[in-house]
Structure formats: C-alpha cells, structure tokens
Amino acid sequence: MGAAYVLQADGTMKRRPVFGKSEAEANEKLIAMQARSHQGIPAEATVWTVERFLDYWIENIVKPSRKPRTAQAYEVVVRVHLVPALGKKRLNRLTAVDVRTFIKRLENACLCCQHKTDARRAADQRRCCAVGQCCKSVPSRRLVQQVHSVLRNALQAAVREELLQRNVAKLVRVTSPTYEVNRGLTVDQARLLLKAAHDDRLSALYVLALYLGLRRGELLGLRWEDINFEVEALTISRTLQRIGGELQAGSPKSRASSRTVPLIGLCVATLKAHQERQRAEANAAGEKWQDTGHVFTTAVGTPVEPGNLRRSWYPLRVAIGAEATRFHDLRHSCVTLLLDLGVPPHIVRDIVGHSDIGVTMKIYAHASLDEKRAALRKLDERLS
C-alpha cells in the first residue's frame, strides 16, 4: 500500500491511497498516479464514466473556449443523446463497436417515442406514439452527424488530456447529410418584397437583409452607433441570440463576419426613415420607452426577440407568393442575385461575411437551368 497527494478534478490536492499485491506493484501504481497528477490529469479520471467526463468536458473545456450558443448546443446533445445511451460506460473501455451500435440505434429510433412527445399532448390530441401507433419520427442525417461530431470532439479532448490512447469515434463513419440548394427569392419576388414591406415598421430590416445579406442575429444586434451616415457605412460587430433562456449579445459567427459594408442610397434612405419612425414611437411610448440603442426594437424600445420576427415575416412572404421561404433565405437571395450580376465571388464573400469563398460558391451559387443553357449556347456559337 502507498499514498500521495494528487490533483483532483476540482483543482485541489488530496491524499489518495493505492494498493497492490506486493510492495513493488503498489509503488509502481503510486509513481504512475503521481506522474498523471504532474501532467494535470485528475486522479479519479482513470475510472471516470463517459457521463463524468462529458460533464468535465462541457464545464472545463467547451464553456471557456466556445461561444455560448455553441456550448448550449453541445450541452443539449450530451444531455439528450449521449448520456442516456453511453453515460454509464467506463470512458477508457468505450469501443468503436459501442459507438457504432449507438449510432445505428439513433438512426432508427423514433424521437417521438424517445422524448414522449405525443404523450405530452392533451388526451384528445394524441395521435401516434401515445396511442400505440409509432410515427417513425427518426432523426435526420444532419442530427445524427451532429451527435457523432459532439462525441468525436469530446473523445478527442480526452485524448489530448491523455485519458485515452485513441479516439474510437473517429473509427465510425456516419452518412453525410445532403442539402437542398435554396437560391432564395427571384428578382420579381425581391421587388415585390420591397414594395410589400414598405409600410412595415421593420421595412429597413428587410432592405438590409436583401441588399447586404445580413443574418437575423446581426440585424437584431445592430445598434445606431454601428451606422455611420456620413461615410454611408455599416459595421457588424455583434449579434443578438437567445441563449439559456435569455437574450444575449455576442460576437459575430466568425472572424470574417465582423465586417464593415457600404450603404447604398436606398439603404441610407430607409434607415433614416426608420430612425424617424423610432423617434415617433419613443414619444408615443413616453416613460415606457427603453433606450437600448438598438436599430430594430419593439414598440417600447426593447430588443426584438429573434423568434418573434416571424410575426412580421410570415405575412410578407405570403403576400409575395413565397410561403415556404425562410427569413434566412433572404441572405441566400442576396448572394445569388449579386453573383448573377457578375459580381466577383470574393467581393460577395466580403459583403455577406462568409469565412470561406467555397461557402459562397458551393452552397449558394449553384447555377440554374437557364444559366446552364445560356452557357452551352455560347459554346455552340463558338463551335458552329
């Protein structure tokens, strides 16, 4: 038997005993335990379960280094998918077979049954799992990929912490999701939107979304101090999101998302008109008005809840005949329309704040049938 003060998960040092069948074996274990402690590895980490390590990973690695929205998404995946299925397994005994079996079960599991979605409905509204008729609401490929990605990232952190020799999640392949390319609004629909939104109290928001391709969070996080009417430019330096039940201002999505873009005449005119409308709303609200400095606010000056933007957007998309179009598709529209006009891709990338020009070209800029036909006609003319 032997004992030594070693590092604990909470950063403190505690005396921990080791045992062996002989003095030599106990001494060997003691030396190994002290070596791990000197390397910053908590003593009990060698017997951690997957759940214990995932908790440690979220609190000590993810939250200090990732954006709050990302950390929140990781927490949901860990709590909903990883812990129930793999949480009780010993971390150092997790195998590729365990991960592969888990992924297969996830791919074929009914989420409605798993989360008792139908059971939470009123008794007279239950229609599937709660009445014995499974709806087969299996996860999308994207969700399966996200769950696998979180597990892979967590286990890779365990490798870096020297708790594991290898990352078994890397040995398991998942099917990549396929994305439908959405080019957004047509030119005619974009024109109709500008007309339909003209009298909307958030009309300037739709102009900026369509002309500059700003993300929803970037628009709602915009403050008047970010707009320079003298040089006619706008700076994106923050975003507004709901995280952990609260509206929070954070940094833009990526380094490239922090950008300054010029404001053309229509954008300037619309923003100035919006500023006058906001002043009128402030006078009407009186003492109820809260001066938050945001460009787009509620009728009493508070920031706009991202989810509540639907109340304005849904009637507009119906009015222009684009019922299936999401608000985010206005960003797609901006990219596609600029590329169709022959604007160089690197300029488009800088306007909308893509981190990689490949995103600009591959996800948004797929050629239409008419564009392909026009290109082939040029070839036909050259060869004729």
Summary of the structure (lengths in Angstrom):
residues: 384
radius of gyration: 27.4
end to end distance: 91.5
largest distance: 91.7
contacts: 1075
relative contact order: 0.08
helix: 58%
strand: 10%
